[in-house]
Amino acid sequence: MESKYSVVEFLQDNTSSCGYCKSSHSSHSTGMWAYTMTVEDYQDLIDRGWRRSGQYCYKPIQKLTCCPLYTIRCESLNLKLSKSQKKNLKRVGKFLVEGNSSTKKQEGESDSDSASEFEPGCEIFDKHISNVMDQKSNKKIGGLMEVDLSASGDSASKPKEVSAHVETIEDITEKAVKNVPCPSSAECSEKDSPNTPKPGVGRDVSKPQCKKAKLLRLEKKQKKLLEKGLPVASVSKKEQPSEKTLEDLISEYSVESAVNKLEIHLLPSYSKEELIKESWHLFRKYQMIIHNESEDECNYSTYHSFLVETPLKPQQKIRGNPSQLPMGYGSFHQHYRLNGKLIAVGVIDILPKCVSSVYFFYDPDYSFLSLGTYGSLREMELVRSLNKQSPELCYYYMGYYIHSCPKMRYKSRYNPSKLLCPEVYTWHPIADCQSKLNNEKYARFNEDPNAICENSIITLNEVLILHNSVAMSYGTYKLRVIGLSESDDDEVRKYGELVGRECAERMLLYR
């Protein structure tokens, strides 16, 4: 259905077993089916705690669910790489240059740094969602024939189709605005633990610490200058070289003589059938080996509805932003090809303010490269590259952070990251949130007890409805349809409060 409007159908709350604590009937969420959706509306929805699996959008009922899920995003422009993340980039780089497949994880690295164990954006993909997809995927709704509104919405232009042209990260970087530097990462100051070493281990704390050779050479030079009557300031300590950026560490191993060649191609979600089937074969191998799924559980239909189908329609422009991206906005797959062979796929949404990670899977034969971590870092590189063309696009959304599940805490290692307050929808440094979550599973992060989200206050009669192919306000809908009850009001009010006033007055609620 071609429309400048998003069209959604509000569904009943879902109760299912939890994939984290393994409790039955303890995971609670609200869902809706998105027939079509603009990238602007989806951006606003994820900024209110929503996520999508295929065309199914869901929002955890935080106070009720056993393992609360908090939306997490990283400020990619100010990314501070950890030691293990730098080692990951170097290990992949050395593998590309030297072709040594026996490369092992270095000290300080662990699988928990990686998105390979639990991928962002798929936290509650279960049988319920699969059933909803089966029911809704073939359902067709009538086209929008009439708009019965006093003000017929915005004047956004009709979305243009995105071609299936393959773009590499290098292509995107070349098209970026020249001479726009990425903000450099501030140096991380890590304080060592002051623990006294065991006898026979470490230096003797009763003796003064030995000076480094560099400092001894500097003192020697200063002494000679003093003897000659010259000012010591002339040999002041040189400025420390700036810390290498993410781009520096990636390009460091991009040499012509490299044994292996890695290319990353950015493709629209709906690309050529042979490419979709190729990625499905990789997905099936990954799910069966890494997640112990049966062949039937990761069949082509499941893959297609979960990771190919999307409500997001390709858009070249977005409201209020004159910037254009060469590939546009919408849903994409990043294909990682090693010497032409597909070894990993990153499923992402490119939105007005962010790149949102949906899923990441890879060839288990290359597990030694920790491709989950590497994929996340390359997706952040994409954010930084796109930011040069669209300054508002500066965040990397990693799905949900689940503090009650230790294996999901790896997301906090991408620094600086913030969590979304589940009540006021404001962003807060993750370290501040963790101190609260250590005491209780559910927490409000906004410290002001009187703070409220103005966007959560709706006017019921102004919620937009799609009925019999006609768009109208809920107030008009009530005048036209006989037999409505208070339960209809309650359902529409609940929907409006969950999606927010702006989306409720912009999206069409199918009834």
C-alpha positions in Angstrom: 0.0 0.0 0.0 1.6 3.2 -1.2 1.1 5.9 1.4 2.9 8.6 3.3 1.2 7.2 6.4 2.2 4.4 8.6 -0.6 1.8 9.0 -0.6 -0.4 12.1 -3.0 -2.9 13.8 -2.9 -3.0 17.6 -2.8 -6.5 19.0 -3.5 -8.1 22.4 -0.8 -8.3 25.1 1.5 -11.3 24.8 2.6 -13.6 27.6 5.3 -16.2 26.8 8.2 -18.1 28.3 11.4 -16.1 28.9 14.5 -16.8 26.9 16.7 -15.5 29.7 15.5 -16.8 33.1 13.7 -19.7 31.4 10.5 -19.1 33.4 7.3 -20.0 31.7 4.5 -17.5 31.2 6.6 -14.7 32.7 7.6 -12.5 29.7 5.0 -9.8 29.0 4.9 -7.5 26.0 2.5 -5.4 23.9 2.5 -5.8 20.2 1.2 -4.4 16.9 1.4 -5.4 13.3 2.9 -2.8 11.0 1.6 -3.1 7.4 3.7 -0.1 6.4 5.7 2.4 8.3 7.8 5.5 7.7 11.3 5.6 9.0 10.4 8.8 11.0 7.6 7.0 12.8 9.8 4.0 13.6 12.5 6.3 14.9 10.0 7.8 17.3 8.8 4.4 18.3 12.2 3.0 19.2 12.7 6.1 21.2 9.8 5.0 23.3 11.1 1.4 23.8 9.6 -0.4 20.8 11.4 -2.8 18.5 10.6 -4.9 15.5 10.9 -8.5 14.4 10.0 -8.5 10.7 6.7 -6.5 10.6 5.8 -7.3 14.2 6.5 -4.4 16.6 6.7 -5.1 20.3 7.2 -3.2 23.5 8.0 -5.0 26.9 5.6 -4.4 29.8 8.5 -3.4 32.0 6.8 -3.5 35.4 5.3 -6.9 34.7 7.8 -8.9 32.7 10.4 -11.1 34.5 13.4 -9.7 32.8 13.0 -5.9 32.0 14.4 -4.9 28.6 15.9 -1.3 28.3 16.6 0.3 25.0 20.3 1.0 24.7 22.2 3.2 22.2 25.8 4.1 21.8 27.1 7.6 20.9 29.2 6.4 18.0 30.9 9.7 17.2 32.5 9.7 20.7 33.2 5.9 20.7 35.9 4.9 23.2 37.3 1.6 22.1 38.2 -0.9 24.9 41.4 -2.9 24.8 39.5 -6.1 23.8 37.7 -4.3 21.0 41.0 -2.9 19.7 42.5 -6.4 19.9 39.5 -7.8 17.9 40.1 -5.3 15.1 43.8 -6.1 15.1 43.2 -9.8 15.1 40.8 -9.6 12.1 43.2 -7.3 10.4 46.1 -9.7 10.8 44.0 -12.5 9.5 43.3 -10.5 6.4 46.9 -9.6 5.9 48.6 -12.8 6.9 45.9 -15.4 6.4 46.6 -17.2 9.6 43.4 -19.0 10.6 44.9 -20.3 13.8 44.7 -16.9 15.4 43.5 -17.2 19.0 41.6 -14.7 21.2 44.1 -12.6 23.1 44.2 -12.1 26.8 41.3 -9.9 28.1 38.9 -10.9 25.3 35.9 -13.1 25.8 32.8 -14.3 23.9 30.7 -12.1 26.1 32.1 -9.0 24.3 30.3 -10.2 21.2 26.9 -10.0 19.8 27.2 -13.6 18.7 25.6 -15.1 21.8 22.4 -12.9 21.8 21.9 -10.6 18.9 20.4 -7.1 19.3 16.8 -6.7 18.4 15.6 -10.3 18.6 15.2 -10.6 22.3 11.7 -12.0 22.4 11.4 -13.7 19.0 9.3 -16.7 20.0 6.4 -18.9 18.9 3.9 -16.2 19.6 5.6 -13.8 17.2 6.0 -16.6 14.7 2.3 -17.3 14.9 1.4 -13.6 14.5 3.6 -13.5 11.4 1.9 -16.5 9.9 -1.6 -14.9 10.5 -0.8 -11.4 9.3 1.8 -11.7 6.6 -0.8 -12.7 4.0 -3.4 -10.3 5.1 -4.1 -7.5 2.8 -5.8 -4.2 3.7 -7.6 -1.9 1.3 -5.6 1.0 -0.1 -6.1 4.5 1.4 -8.8 6.0 -0.8 -9.9 9.0 1.2 -8.7 11.2 4.0 -11.5 12.6 6.1 -9.6 15.1 8.2 -9.7 18.8 8.6 -6.0 18.9 8.3 -4.7 16.0 6.1 -1.3 15.5 7.7 2.1 16.6 6.5 3.2 17.3 2.9 6.0 14.8 2.8 6.9 13.6 -0.7 6.1 10.1 -1.9 8.9 7.7 -1.1 11.1 6.8 -4.0 12.2 3.2 -4.7 15.7 2.2 -3.7 17.7 0.4 -6.4 19.4 -2.9 -5.7 22.8 -1.3 -6.3 25.5 -2.8 -4.1 27.3 -0.1 -2.1 30.4 -0.8 -0.1 31.5 1.0 3.1 34.3 2.5 1.0 31.7 3.9 -1.6 29.7 5.6 1.2 32.9 7.1 2.7 34.0 8.5 -0.6 30.6 10.2 -1.1 30.8 11.7 2.4 31.3 15.5 2.7 35.0 16.2 2.6 37.0 17.7 5.4 34.5 16.9 8.1 36.5 15.3 10.9 35.0 12.6 13.2 35.3 13.7 16.8 38.3 12.0 18.2 37.8 9.5 21.0 38.9 10.7 24.5 41.5 8.6 26.1 40.2 6.1 28.6 41.7 6.4 32.0 41.7 3.0 33.6 43.0 2.9 37.2 44.7 -0.3 38.3 43.6 -2.0 41.4 46.0 -1.0 44.3 46.1 -4.6 45.6 49.4 -5.6 47.1 51.0 -8.5 45.2 51.6 -11.9 46.8 55.2 -12.6 48.0 57.4 -13.3 45.1 55.0 -11.8 42.6 55.4 -8.2 41.3 57.8 -5.5 42.4 59.0 -5.1 46.0 56.6 -2.4 47.4 59.2 -1.6 50.1 61.5 -0.2 47.4 61.0 2.8 45.2 59.5 2.0 41.8 61.9 1.7 38.9 61.8 4.6 36.4 61.0 3.9 32.8 63.9 4.1 30.3 62.2 6.9 28.4 62.0 9.0 31.6 65.6 8.3 32.5 66.7 9.5 29.0 64.7 12.7 29.5 66.2 13.4 32.9 69.7 12.8 31.4 69.1 15.3 28.7 67.7 17.8 31.2 70.8 17.4 33.3 73.1 18.1 30.4 71.1 21.2 29.4 71.4 22.5 33.0 75.1 22.0 32.9 75.3 24.1 29.7 73.1 26.8 31.2 70.3 26.1 28.6 66.6 26.2 29.5 65.2 22.8 30.4 61.8 23.7 28.8 63.4 23.2 25.3 63.2 19.4 25.9 59.8 19.3 27.5 58.0 16.1 27.1 56.6 15.7 23.6 52.9 15.6 23.2 51.4 12.2 23.2 50.2 11.0 19.8 46.5 11.0 19.4 44.7 7.8 20.0 43.9 5.8 16.9 40.3 6.1 15.8 38.0 3.2 14.7 38.7 4.1 11.1 42.5 4.1 11.7 42.4 0.6 13.2 40.3 -0.7 10.3 42.3 0.9 7.5 45.6 0.0 9.1 45.3 -3.5 7.5 43.9 -2.5 4.2 47.0 -3.2 2.1 47.3 -4.5 -1.5 49.5 -7.4 -0.4 46.9 -8.8 2.0 46.3 -12.5 1.6 42.5 -12.2 2.2 40.1 -9.6 0.9 37.1 -8.6 3.0 34.3 -6.6 1.3 31.2 -5.3 3.0 28.2 -4.7 0.7 25.1 -2.7 1.7 22.0 -4.1 0.1 18.3 -3.2 0.4 16.4 -5.8 2.5 14.5 -6.9 -0.5 17.3 -7.7 -2.9 17.8 -10.4 -5.6 16.3 -13.8 -4.7 19.6 -15.6 -5.1 21.2 -13.2 -2.6 18.4 -13.8 -0.1 18.7 -17.5 -0.4 22.5 -17.4 0.0 22.1 -15.4 3.2 19.4 -17.9 4.4 21.7 -20.8 4.0 24.2 -19.0 6.2 21.5 -18.1 8.7 20.4 -21.8 8.9 24.0 -23.0 9.5 24.4 -20.3 12.2 21.2 -21.1 14.0 21.7 -24.8 14.0 25.3 -24.7 15.2 25.3 -21.7 17.5 21.7 -21.8 18.8 21.1 -25.6 18.5 17.9 -25.1 16.4 16.4 -27.8 14.3 16.4 -27.5 10.5 12.6 -26.9 10.6 12.9 -24.0 13.1 15.1 -22.0 10.8 13.4 -22.7 7.5 13.3 -20.3 4.6 9.8 -19.0 5.5 10.9 -18.2 9.1 14.1 -16.4 7.9 12.1 -14.4 5.3 9.4 -13.2 7.7 11.9 -12.5 10.4 14.8 -10.8 8.6 13.8 -9.9 5.1 10.2 -8.6 5.4 10.0 -5.1 6.8 7.3 -2.5 7.3 9.8 0.2 6.5 9.4 1.6 3.0 12.5 2.9 1.2 12.8 6.7 1.6 15.3 9.1 -0.1 14.3 12.1 2.1 12.9 12.5 5.6 10.7 15.3 7.0 12.6 18.4 8.1 16.0 17.2 6.9 17.5 18.5 3.7 20.3 15.9 3.8 20.2 12.9 1.5 21.9 9.5 1.9 23.1 7.8 -1.3 21.3 4.6 -0.3 18.4 6.3 1.4 16.7 5.2 4.6 15.0 1.9 5.4 16.0 -1.8 6.0 19.2 -3.2 4.7 21.5 -6.2 4.9 25.3 -5.8 5.1 27.0 -8.8 3.4 30.5 -9.5 4.7 32.4 -11.3 1.9 35.8 -12.9 2.4 37.4 -13.5 -1.0 33.9 -13.5 -2.5 32.4 -16.0 0.1 29.6 -14.8 2.3 30.8 -15.2 5.9 28.4 -12.8 7.8 25.3 -10.8 7.5 24.3 -7.7 9.5 20.6 -6.8 9.4 20.1 -3.1 10.1 17.6 -0.3 9.8 18.9 3.1 8.7 16.7 5.7 10.4 16.8 9.5 10.7 18.9 9.5 13.9 20.6 6.1 13.9 21.6 2.8 12.5 19.5 0.2 14.4 20.9 -3.3 14.7 18.2 -5.9 14.1 20.3 -9.2 13.9 23.7 -10.4 13.1 24.8 -13.9 12.1 28.0 -15.4 10.7 29.6 -18.6 9.5 30.6 -20.6 12.6 33.8 -21.7 10.8 35.1 -18.2 11.5 34.2 -18.0 15.2 37.8 -17.5 16.0 37.5 -13.9 14.6 34.7 -12.9 17.1 32.7 -11.6 14.2 29.8 -10.5 16.5 32.1 -7.9 18.0 33.7 -7.0 14.7 30.2 -6.6 13.1 29.1 -4.2 15.8 32.2 -2.1 15.3 31.8 -2.0 11.5 28.1 -0.9 12.0 29.4 1.9 14.2 31.8 2.8 11.5 28.8 3.0 9.1 27.1 5.4 11.6 30.2 7.7 11.6 30.4 7.7 7.9 26.7 8.4 7.3 27.0 11.3 9.9 29.2 13.2 7.5 26.2 13.3 5.1 23.4 13.6 7.6 24.6 15.2 10.9 21.5 14.1 12.8 22.4 10.5 12.3 24.8 9.8 15.0 23.7 6.9 17.2 24.0 3.1 17.1 21.0 1.3 18.6 21.8 -2.2 20.0 18.4 -3.4 20.8 17.7 -4.1 24.5 20.0 -4.2 27.5 18.9 -6.9 30.0 20.7 -6.3 33.3 19.2 -9.3 34.9 20.8 -11.5 32.3 24.6 -11.4 32.7 25.3 -12.6 29.1 23.5 -9.5 27.8 25.6 -7.0 29.8 28.3 -7.1 27.1 26.4 -4.3 25.3 27.4 -1.9 28.1 31.1 -2.3 27.0 30.4 -0.1 23.9 31.2 3.2 25.4 29.7 5.8 25.8 26.2 4.2 25.9 22.9 5.3 27.5 19.7 3.6 28.5 16.2 4.9 27.9 14.1 5.7 31.0 11.0 3.5 30.7 8.7 6.2 32.1 9.9 9.6 30.9 11.7 8.4 27.8 14.9 10.4 28.5 18.4 9.0 28.0 20.8 8.3 30.9 24.5 7.2 31.2 24.5 3.4 31.6 26.8 3.5 34.7 24.2 5.6 36.5 21.5 3.1 35.5 23.4 0.0 36.5 23.7 1.2 40.1 19.9 1.2 40.3 19.5 -2.0 38.5 21.9 -3.7 40.9 19.2 -3.2 43.5 16.0 -3.9 41.6 15.1 -5.4 38.2 12.8 -2.5 37.2 14.0 1.1 37.6 13.0 4.6 36.6 16.2 6.3 35.5 15.0 9.9 35.5 15.8 11.4 39.0 13.1 14.0 38.9 10.0 12.4 40.5 7.8 15.1 39.0 9.1 14.7 35.4 6.6 13.3 32.9 6.7 12.7 29.2 4.4 15.3 27.6 4.2 13.1 24.5 2.4 10.4 26.5 -0.5 12.8 27.1 -3.0 12.2 24.2 -6.3 13.6 23.1 -8.4 10.5 22.4 -10.5 11.9 19.6 -7.5 13.1 17.6 -5.9 9.6 17.3 -5.9 8.7 13.5 -7.9 5.7 12.4 -8.0 3.8 9.1 -11.5 2.4 8.5 -12.9 1.1 5.2 -9.9 2.6 3.4 -10.7 6.0 4.8 -8.4 7.9 7.2 -10.2 9.8 9.9 -9.9 10.9 13.5 -11.2 8.7 16.2 -13.8 11.3 17.0 -15.1 11.0 13.4 -14.9 7.2 13.6 -17.1 7.1 16.7 -19.8 9.1 14.8 -19.7 6.8 11.8 -19.6 3.4 13.5 -22.5 2.1 15.6 -22.1 -0.1 18.6 -18.7 1.1 20.0 -18.2 0.6 23.7 -15.9 1.9 26.5 -13.6 -1.0 25.7 -12.9 0.5 22.3 -12.0 3.8 23.9 -9.7 2.0 26.4 -7.9 0.1 23.6 -7.3 3.2 21.5 -6.3 5.2 24.5 -3.8 2.5 25.5 -2.4 2.4 22.0 -2.0 6.2 21.9 -0.2 6.3 25.2 2.2 3.6 24.2 3.1 5.0 20.8 3.0 8.6 22.0 0.8 11.5 20.9 2.9 12.5 17.9 2.8 9.0 16.4 -0.9 8.5 17.4 -1.8 11.6 15.4 0.4 10.7 12.5 0.1 6.9 12.1 -3.1 5.2 11.0 -4.6 2.7 13.4 -6.4 0.0 11.4 -9.8 -0.9 12.7 
